[in-house]
């Protein structure tokens, strides 16, 4: 179970309504600095849909900095509240959410716990840079990247999933 699905139903509904109503007009200011040895830094909106039974979907503002070996991904509400802070280095990955911290052995295990699907965070660095990055089971549609839009679909396993990214300009 992910942190997002543990919220009581009323809080979950309020969160989604807030995200959808304010998503177009609110962005989070850049507070992260590029990691040493990397100038990779993106921010925008991230939507994930998992086609299970039932279908689960969530969206958040995001800020991604670093590289696949060392970085951070912060997911926030449109009002700036932190939903989750993912941080990783070689052999160690941390999830900070709901005033709790969990440690994982890999970025993949961290992403699965935080988002409910094996989100290919390592490949996202390449995708967002406009480079080819392999993510087993994921099909990338980068045709809209010049306009700051990216879509990836996970079709190799059940449940299937979809990621949509819209970058801030």
N, CA, C and O of each residue as an XYZ file, in Angstrom:
676
protein
N       0.849     -1.165      0.000
C       0.000      0.000      0.000
C       0.902      1.237      0.000
O       1.882      1.284      0.743
N       0.584      2.223     -0.814
C       1.398      3.431     -0.889
C       0.931      4.446      0.138
O      -0.141      4.304      0.727
N       1.738      5.461      0.345
C       1.355      6.519      1.269
C       0.112      7.247      0.767
O      -0.704      7.711      1.563
N      -0.031      7.347     -0.556
C      -1.157      8.083     -1.104
C      -2.480      7.368     -0.879
O      -3.515      8.018     -0.734
N      -2.463      6.030     -0.847
C      -3.713      5.298     -0.654
C      -4.041      5.098      0.812
O      -5.121      4.593      1.122
N      -3.153      5.473      1.735
C      -3.429      5.347      3.156
C      -4.232      6.526      3.709
O      -4.756      6.459      4.821
N      -4.325      7.592      2.937
C      -5.085      8.744      3.412
C      -6.556      8.372      3.551
O      -7.080      7.654      2.700
N      -7.232      8.832      4.587
C      -8.671      8.592      4.692
C      -9.379      9.145      3.455
O      -8.903     10.092      2.829
N     -10.500      8.555      3.118
C     -11.214      8.901      1.894
C     -11.476     10.396      1.761
O     -11.257     10.954      0.686
N     -11.927     11.048      2.793
C     -12.243     12.478      2.716
C     -10.989     13.298      2.415
O     -11.031     14.219      1.600
N      -9.886     12.972      3.062
C      -8.635     13.697      2.800
C      -8.161     13.420      1.384
O      -7.653     14.318      0.713
N      -8.323     12.186      0.924
C      -7.942     11.807     -0.438
C      -8.740     12.631     -1.445
O      -8.175     13.154     -2.406
N     -10.042     12.747     -1.231
C     -10.895     13.505     -2.133
C     -10.514     14.980     -2.146
O     -10.432     15.589     -3.212
N     -10.284     15.552     -0.984
C      -9.883     16.959     -0.902
C      -8.542     17.168     -1.598
O      -8.357     18.166     -2.294
N      -7.610     16.245     -1.420
C      -6.309     16.343     -2.074
C      -6.470     16.371     -3.592
O      -5.886     17.220     -4.265
N      -7.261     15.445     -4.129
C      -7.447     15.386     -5.579
C      -8.157     16.611     -6.115
O      -7.775     17.150     -7.153
N      -9.180     17.052     -5.420
C      -9.870     18.252     -5.879
C      -8.925     19.444     -5.894
O      -8.942     20.242     -6.831
N      -8.113     19.565     -4.874
C      -7.141     20.660     -4.816
C      -6.149     20.581     -5.960
O      -5.831     21.589     -6.591
N      -5.661     19.371     -6.226
C      -4.689     19.201     -7.303
C      -5.296     19.584     -8.643
O      -4.683     20.327     -9.409
N      -6.487     19.091     -8.936
C      -7.078     19.369    -10.227
C      -7.482     20.833    -10.395
O      -7.346     21.389    -11.484
N      -7.968     21.450     -9.346
C      -8.403     22.843     -9.440
C      -7.218     23.793     -9.557
O      -7.265     24.760    -10.318
N      -6.162     23.520     -8.805
C      -5.050     24.460     -8.739
C      -3.848     24.097     -9.584
O      -2.921     24.899     -9.701
N      -3.833     22.934    -10.167
C      -2.647     22.444    -10.863
C      -2.199     23.372    -11.989
O      -0.998     23.542    -12.203
N      -3.116     23.957    -12.691
C      -2.770     24.804    -13.825
C      -2.183     26.147    -13.415
O      -1.464     26.769    -14.198
N      -2.474     26.602    -12.209
C      -2.037     27.946    -11.856
C      -1.007     28.011    -10.750
O      -0.547     29.105    -10.425
N      -0.631     26.923    -10.172
C       0.329     26.964     -9.061
C       1.533     26.099     -9.376
O       1.395     24.982     -9.876
N       2.702     26.616     -9.085
C       3.922     25.843     -9.220
C       4.762     26.053     -7.990
O       4.584     27.021     -7.250
N       5.672     25.144     -7.781
C       6.543     25.212     -6.623
C       7.837     25.881     -7.032
O       8.392     25.560     -8.083
N       8.319     26.786     -6.237
C       9.588     27.439     -6.531
C      10.726     26.453     -6.391
O      10.665     25.536     -5.572
N      11.767     26.637     -7.189
C      12.900     25.721     -7.163
C      13.752     25.915     -5.920
O      14.407     26.947     -5.776
N      13.755     24.952     -5.033
C      14.547     25.055     -3.825
C      15.725     24.101     -3.822
O      16.654     24.261     -3.031
N      15.695     23.112     -4.701
C      16.788     22.145     -4.747
C      17.921     22.708     -5.588
O      17.690     23.412     -6.571
N      19.121     22.398     -5.202
C      20.297     22.771     -5.974
C      20.771     21.533     -6.715
O      20.588     20.413     -6.239
N      21.378     21.730     -7.873
C      21.895     20.590     -8.628
C      22.919     19.844     -7.780
O      23.709     20.447     -7.053
N      22.886     18.527     -7.889
C      23.813     17.684     -7.139
C      25.220     17.859     -7.704
O      25.373     18.188     -8.881
N      26.246     17.646     -6.889
C      27.611     17.734     -7.390
C      27.817     16.798     -8.582
O      27.387     15.645     -8.549
N      28.467     17.288     -9.624
C      28.744     16.468    -10.794
C      27.578     16.363    -11.754
O      27.675     15.648    -12.752
N      26.479     17.050    -11.487
C      25.324     16.975    -12.377
C      24.575     18.293    -12.352
O      24.372     18.885    -11.292
N      24.172     18.743    -13.510
C      23.357     19.951    -13.553
C      21.918     19.627    -13.918
O      21.154     20.522    -14.279
N      21.539     18.356    -13.828
C      20.189     17.931    -14.167
C      19.202     18.440    -13.119
O      19.348     18.174    -11.925
N      18.202     19.173    -13.587
C      17.191     19.723    -12.677
C      15.942     20.030    -13.488
O      15.968     20.850    -14.406
N      14.857     19.365    -13.142
C      13.584     19.590    -13.815
C      12.500     19.793    -12.781
O      12.586     19.291    -11.660
N      11.479     20.535    -13.173
C      10.295     20.644    -12.333
C       9.081     20.818    -13.229
O       9.174     21.296    -14.359
N       7.952     20.417    -12.692
C       6.714     20.484    -13.447
C       5.632     19.697    -12.745
O       5.537     19.696    -11.517
N       4.806     19.018    -13.552
C       3.728     18.210    -13.011
C       3.896     16.773    -13.499
O       4.284     16.521    -14.640
N       3.594     15.849    -12.603
C       3.727     14.426    -12.865
C       2.402     13.755    -12.541
O       1.851     13.948    -11.457
N       1.890     12.967    -13.482
C       0.666     12.198    -13.251
C       0.982     10.723    -13.497
O       1.643     10.371    -14.474
N       0.505      9.880    -12.606
C       0.716      8.432    -12.718
C      -0.646      7.759    -12.629
O      -1.464      8.076    -11.765
N      -0.866      6.826    -13.541
C      -2.107      6.061    -13.544
C      -1.741      4.588    -13.597
O      -0.998      4.162    -14.482
N      -2.258      3.808    -12.654
C      -2.019      2.369    -12.597
C      -3.345      1.681    -12.916
O      -4.334      1.862    -12.205
N      -3.359      0.891    -13.992
C      -4.579      0.279    -14.484
C      -4.851     -1.058    -13.798
O      -4.990     -2.088    -14.458
N      -4.924     -1.029    -12.470
C      -5.255     -2.215    -11.692
C      -6.747     -2.266    -11.451
O      -7.522     -1.577    -12.114
N      -7.136     -3.080    -10.507
C      -8.542     -3.159    -10.135
C      -8.641     -2.850     -8.650
O      -8.397     -3.736     -7.832
N      -8.989     -1.634     -8.276
C      -9.447     -0.534     -9.115
C      -8.271      0.243     -9.707
O      -7.129      0.101     -9.270
N      -8.577      1.060    -10.705
C      -7.584      1.946    -11.296
C      -7.180      2.971    -10.243
O      -8.033      3.539     -9.561
N      -5.886      3.203    -10.112
C      -5.382      4.213     -9.183
C      -4.678      5.288     -9.989
O      -3.930      4.991    -10.920
N      -4.919      6.524     -9.629
C      -4.285      7.635    -10.327
C      -3.960      8.721     -9.327
O      -4.699      8.941     -8.368
N      -2.856      9.394     -9.555
C      -2.502     10.531     -8.726
C      -1.661     11.497     -9.561
O      -1.060     11.114    -10.564
N      -1.635     12.726     -9.133
C      -0.846     13.756     -9.802
C      -0.244     14.654     -8.734
O      -0.807     14.827     -7.652
N       0.901     15.215     -9.057
C       1.579     16.095     -8.107
C       2.541     16.986     -8.871
O       2.952     16.662     -9.985
N       2.897     18.106     -8.270
C       4.020     18.874     -8.770
C       5.266     18.079     -8.409
O       5.283     17.368     -7.404
N       6.303     18.198     -9.221
C       7.529     17.471     -8.904
C       8.740     18.346     -9.161
O       8.703     19.301     -9.937
N       9.804     17.984     -8.484
C      11.114     18.571     -8.720
C      12.101     17.417     -8.677
O      12.177     16.692     -7.685
N      12.861     17.248     -9.761
C      13.801     16.150     -9.900
C      15.186     16.739    -10.127
O      15.374     17.562    -11.023
N      16.145     16.324     -9.325
C      17.505     16.862     -9.428
C      18.505     15.735     -9.216
O      18.244     14.791     -8.470
N      19.654     15.842     -9.880
C      20.717     14.872     -9.687
C      20.907     13.984    -10.891
O      20.925     14.448    -12.030
N      21.051     12.690    -10.622
C      21.253     11.694    -11.661
C      20.781     10.342    -11.114
O      20.400     10.255     -9.947
N      20.801      9.291    -11.935
C      20.317      8.000    -11.433
C      21.101      7.454    -10.236
O      20.563      6.658     -9.467
N      22.343      7.861    -10.067
C      23.147      7.351     -8.957
C      22.953      8.131     -7.662
O      23.093      7.571     -6.575
N      22.631      9.423     -7.770
C      22.454     10.270     -6.587
C      21.504     11.399     -6.945
O      21.776     12.189     -7.849
N      20.379     11.472     -6.226
C      19.433     12.517     -6.561
C      18.289     12.622     -5.584
O      18.251     11.969     -4.540
N      17.357     13.477     -5.970
C      16.164     13.714     -5.171
C      14.968     13.923     -6.084
O      15.088     14.498     -7.166
N      13.834     13.458     -5.641
C      12.548     13.714     -6.287
C      11.604     14.151     -5.188
O      11.351     13.413     -4.235
N      11.084     15.364     -5.331
C      10.131     15.883     -4.350
C       8.777     16.006     -5.033
O       8.662     16.625     -6.091
N       7.754     15.416     -4.426
C       6.380     15.491     -4.918
C       5.604     16.392     -3.973
O       5.594     16.176     -2.761
N       4.952     17.406     -4.539
C       4.233     18.378     -3.719
C       2.829     18.618     -4.244
O       2.511     18.320     -5.396
N       1.998     19.165     -3.365
C       0.659     19.595     -3.757
C       0.788     20.936     -4.468
O       1.835     21.577     -4.374
N      -0.241     21.372     -5.171
C      -0.196     22.687     -5.815
C       0.013     23.839     -4.830
O       0.498     24.905     -5.209
N      -0.350     23.623     -3.584
C      -0.170     24.668     -2.585
C       1.209     24.619     -1.938
O       1.512     25.440     -1.073
N       2.051     23.666     -2.345
C       3.413     23.593     -1.844
C       3.651     22.611     -0.723
O       4.790     22.457     -0.281
N       2.616     21.938     -0.247
C       2.804     20.926      0.794
C       3.504     19.705      0.226
O       3.187     19.273     -0.882
N       4.443     19.147      0.958
C       5.205     17.996      0.482
C       4.413     16.706      0.682
O       4.000     16.384      1.796
N       4.206     15.974     -0.414
C       3.578     14.655     -0.360
C       4.626     13.593     -0.068
O       4.405     12.706      0.756
N       5.756     13.681     -0.736
C       6.837     12.711     -0.530
C       8.151     13.317     -0.988
O       8.200     14.095     -1.941
N       9.207     12.945     -0.294
C      10.564     13.367     -0.639
C      11.380     12.093     -0.799
O      11.615     11.381      0.177
N      11.808     11.805     -2.007
C      12.603     10.633     -2.314
C      14.044     11.093     -2.499
O      14.304     12.060     -3.214
N      14.967     10.408     -1.860
C      16.372     10.789     -1.922
C      17.196      9.513     -2.014
O      16.927      8.554     -1.291
N      18.204      9.484     -2.901
C      18.974      8.259     -3.074
C      20.444      8.561     -3.355
O      20.802      9.597     -3.914
N      21.267      7.614     -2.943
C      22.690      7.545     -3.265
C      22.972      6.076     -3.541
O      22.068      5.244     -3.474
N      24.212      5.758     -3.847
C      24.562      4.359     -4.143
C      24.241      3.470     -2.946
O      24.780      3.675     -1.859
N      23.370      2.487     -3.138
C      23.049      1.508     -2.105
C      22.098      1.962     -1.017
O      21.828      1.203     -0.086
N      21.583      3.176     -1.107
C      20.689      3.676     -0.064
C      19.652      4.609     -0.679
O      19.977      5.494     -1.471
N      18.416      4.394     -0.300
C      17.331      5.239     -0.788
C      16.383      5.533      0.372
O      16.036      4.634      1.138
N      15.967      6.789      0.499
C      15.108      7.213      1.601
C      13.796      7.772      1.075
O      13.763      8.476      0.065
N      12.723      7.450      1.771
C      11.403      8.008      1.504
C      10.968      8.750      2.756
O      10.867      8.171      3.837
N      10.712     10.047      2.589
C      10.202     10.855      3.691
C       8.801     11.300      3.302
O       8.619     11.999      2.306
N       7.815     10.893      4.090
C       6.424     11.250      3.829
C       5.639     11.119      5.126
O       5.911     10.237      5.941
N       4.687     11.980      5.305
C       3.815     11.929      6.482
C       4.612     11.889      7.785
O       4.285     11.130      8.698
N       5.651     12.703      7.865
C       6.504     12.792      9.056
C       7.149     11.461      9.418
O       7.505     11.239     10.575
N       7.302     10.581      8.447
C       7.963      9.296      8.656
C       9.078      9.154      7.629
O       9.050      9.786      6.573
N      10.044      8.331      7.945
C      11.142      8.070      7.028
C      11.352      6.567      6.918
O      11.401      5.864      7.927
N      11.476      6.077      5.683
C      11.749      4.665      5.435
C      12.991      4.565      4.575
O      13.226      5.410      3.712
N      13.782      3.540      4.806
C      14.998      3.321      4.041
C      14.834      2.079      3.169
O      14.247      1.082      3.590
N      15.364      2.157      1.941
C      15.299      1.063      0.981
C      16.688      0.808      0.420
O      17.563      1.672      0.490
N      16.886     -0.371     -0.132
C      18.201     -0.736     -0.664
C      18.430     -0.227     -2.081
O      19.566     -0.209     -2.555
N      17.356      0.189     -2.766
C      17.524      0.636     -4.152
C      16.498      1.712     -4.494
O      15.475      1.862     -3.826
N      16.802      2.446     -5.545
C      15.884      3.462     -6.052
C      14.602      2.808     -6.572
O      13.517      3.365     -6.404
N      14.712      1.648     -7.194
C      13.529      0.954     -7.715
C      12.567      0.556     -6.594
O      11.356      0.731     -6.728
N      13.095      0.024     -5.493
C      12.251     -0.358     -4.353
C      11.604      0.876     -3.735
O      10.440      0.836     -3.339
N      12.346      1.959     -3.654
C      11.820      3.221     -3.131
C      10.685      3.734     -4.011
O       9.629      4.114     -3.505
N      10.896      3.746     -5.320
C       9.876      4.247     -6.249
C       8.601      3.416     -6.175
O       7.502      3.968     -6.208
N       8.734      2.111     -6.075
C       7.566      1.234     -5.975
C       6.763      1.545     -4.717
O       5.537      1.641     -4.779
N       7.424      1.701     -3.591
C       6.728      1.995     -2.337
C       6.067      3.369     -2.375
O       4.937      3.532     -1.916
N       6.766      4.345     -2.916
C       6.267      5.719     -2.899
C       5.119      5.950     -3.869
O       4.221      6.740     -3.582
N       5.133      5.269     -5.020
C       4.164      5.582     -6.066
C       3.175      4.472     -6.370
O       2.172      4.718     -7.039
N       3.427      3.256     -5.899
C       2.514      2.159     -6.161
C       2.773      1.433     -7.461
O       2.048      0.496     -7.797
N       3.792      1.841     -8.203
C       4.165      1.190     -9.444
C       5.679      1.302     -9.592
O       6.277      2.222     -9.033
N       6.311      0.395    -10.324
C       7.762      0.490    -10.492
C       8.130      1.649    -11.419
O       8.498      1.437    -12.575
N       8.030      2.835    -10.916
C       8.305      4.057    -11.670
C       9.778      4.098    -12.085
O      10.654      3.963    -11.231
N      10.071      4.282    -13.375
C      11.457      4.240    -13.857
C      12.176      5.577    -13.657
O      12.491      6.265    -14.628
N      12.430      5.940    -12.417
C      13.029      7.242    -12.120
C      14.401      7.371    -12.777
O      14.720      8.429    -13.320
N      15.222      6.315    -12.739
C      16.555      6.386    -13.341
C      16.457      6.714    -14.835
O      17.225      7.537    -15.333
N      15.534      6.089    -15.546
C      15.373      6.349    -16.978
C      14.825      7.746    -17.242
O      15.088      8.323    -18.298
N      14.072      8.296    -16.300
C      13.495      9.631    -16.499
C      14.571     10.688    -16.712
O      14.336     11.668    -17.420
N      15.746     10.510    -16.115
C      16.828     11.471    -16.327
C      17.224     11.527    -17.798
O      17.404     12.608    -18.358
N      17.357     10.367    -18.416
C      17.667     10.326    -19.838
C      16.525     10.850    -20.682
O      16.733     11.651    -21.593
N      15.313     10.396    -20.379
C      14.147     10.823    -21.149
C      14.005     12.338    -21.146
O      13.801     12.954    -22.192
N      14.116     12.933    -19.961
C      13.934     14.378    -19.847
C      15.069     15.156    -20.500
O      14.900     16.323    -20.853
N      16.229     14.513    -20.663
C      17.361     15.135    -21.349
C      17.268     14.964    -22.859
O      18.099     15.494    -23.596
N      16.262     14.230    -23.325
C      16.114     13.988    -24.754
C      17.008     12.868    -25.264
O      17.220     12.738    -26.470
N      17.535     12.055    -24.344
C      18.416     10.950    -24.708
C      17.664      9.636    -24.559
O      16.686      9.545    -23.817
N      18.129      8.638    -25.263
C      17.535      7.311    -25.149
C      17.956      6.699    -23.821
O      19.148      6.644    -23.519
N      17.024      6.253    -23.046
C      17.307      5.588    -21.773
C      16.397      4.374    -21.688
O      15.177      4.492    -21.799
N      16.986      3.229    -21.493
C      16.232      1.975    -21.447
C      15.554      1.793    -20.098
O      16.176      1.955    -19.049
N      14.292      1.461    -20.140
C      13.529      1.107    -18.946
C      12.720     -0.121    -19.323
O      11.747     -0.021    -20.070
N      13.109     -1.256    -18.819
C      12.496     -2.520    -19.191
C      10.983     -2.475    -19.007
O      10.474     -2.191    -17.923
N      10.281     -2.766    -20.104
C       8.829     -2.828    -20.060
C       8.130     -1.498    -20.279
O       6.900     -1.453    -20.300
N       8.877     -0.414    -20.441
C       8.281      0.909    -20.635
C       8.473      1.363    -22.073
O       9.548      1.193    -22.649
N       7.414      1.947    -22.653
C       7.456      2.523    -23.997
C       7.341      4.024    -23.850
O       6.404      4.526    -23.229
N       8.292      4.740    -24.422
C       8.361      6.191    -24.295
C       7.767      6.873    -25.508
O       8.043      6.479    -26.642
N       6.959      7.884    -25.283
C       6.480      8.785    -26.330
C       7.057     10.157    -26.004
O       6.519     10.892    -25.176
N       8.160     10.486    -26.667
C       8.829     11.762    -26.390
C       8.552     12.792    -27.472
O       9.247     13.805    -27.556
N       7.551     12.546    -28.293
C       7.230     13.461    -29.381
C       6.889     14.869    -28.923
O       7.083     15.822    -29.678
N       6.386     15.021    -27.708
C       6.024     16.339    -27.201
C       7.090     16.963    -26.322
O       6.842     17.995    -25.698
N       8.291     16.353    -26.257
C       9.320     16.849    -25.340
C       9.746     18.278    -25.661
O      10.060     19.040    -24.747
N       9.766     18.655    -26.927
C      10.135     20.034    -27.273
C       9.135     21.028    -26.701
O       9.459     22.205    -26.540
N       7.930     20.573    -26.393
C       6.914     21.416    -25.751
C       6.802     21.115    -24.260
O       5.859     21.555    -23.603
N       7.770     20.362    -23.726
C       7.789     20.070    -22.300
C       6.841     18.968    -21.872
O       6.447     18.915    -20.707
N       6.461     18.075    -22.797
C       5.532     16.991    -22.472
C       6.155     15.644    -22.810
O       6.819     15.477    -23.832
N       5.917     14.692    -21.920
C       6.471     13.354    -22.076
C       5.455     12.353    -21.539
O       4.823     12.587    -20.509
N       5.305     11.240    -22.245
C       4.416     10.166    -21.792
C       5.158      8.848    -21.906
O       5.859      8.607    -22.888
N       5.008      8.003    -20.913
C       5.590      6.658    -20.954
C       4.535      5.675    -20.471
O       3.780      5.952    -19.539
N       4.501      4.517    -21.129
C       3.532      3.481    -20.765
C       4.260      2.188    -20.430
O       5.139      1.737    -21.165
N       3.876      1.611    -19.317
C       4.413      0.322    -18.885
C       3.405     -0.726    -19.307
O       2.289     -0.766    -18.789
N       3.795     -1.572    -20.243
C       2.850     -2.551    -20.784
C       3.313     -3.988    -20.622
O       2.578     -4.908    -20.978
N       4.512     -4.208    -20.094
C       5.079     -5.555    -20.040
C       4.569     -6.392    -18.880
O       4.745     -7.610    -18.889
N       3.946     -5.783    -17.888
C       3.457     -6.555    -16.739
C       2.126     -5.992    -16.277
O       1.734     -4.891    -16.664
N       1.451     -6.743    -15.462
C       0.174     -6.305    -14.894
C       0.401     -5.824    -13.479
O       1.211     -6.427    -12.774
N      -0.242     -4.803    -13.029
C      -1.084     -3.928    -13.828
C      -0.248     -2.967    -14.660
O       0.850     -2.577    -14.265
N      -0.773     -2.600    -15.795
C      -0.097     -1.640    -16.650
C      -0.170     -0.258    -16.013
O      -1.016     -0.003    -15.156
N       0.727      0.633    -16.439
C       0.770      1.967    -15.859
C       1.122      2.988    -16.936
O       1.620      2.647    -18.009
N       0.849      4.244    -16.614
C       1.154      5.343    -17.525
C       1.681      6.527    -16.716
O       1.163      6.842    -15.645
N       2.706      7.169    -17.238
C       3.289      8.364    -16.625
C       3.127      9.502    -17.619
O       3.417      9.347    -18.805
N       2.668     10.635    -17.136
C       2.620     11.842    -17.958
C       3.372     12.937    -17.214
O       3.154     13.162    -16.024
N       4.254     13.608    -17.930
C       5.049     14.679    -17.356
C       4.827     15.946    -18.176
O       4.871     15.915    -19.406
N       4.592     17.045    -17.494
C       4.524     18.363    -18.118
C       5.536     19.227    -17.386
O       5.394     19.489    -16.192
N       6.570     19.671    -18.116
C       7.620     20.474    -17.507
C       7.207     21.945    -17.430
O       6.498     22.455    -18.298
N       7.665     22.606    -16.375
C       7.482     24.049    -16.279
C       8.416     24.688    -17.300
O       9.499     24.173    -17.574
N       7.999     25.777    -17.838
C       8.832     26.483    -18.839
C       9.799     27.396    -18.172
O      10.578     28.069    -18.848
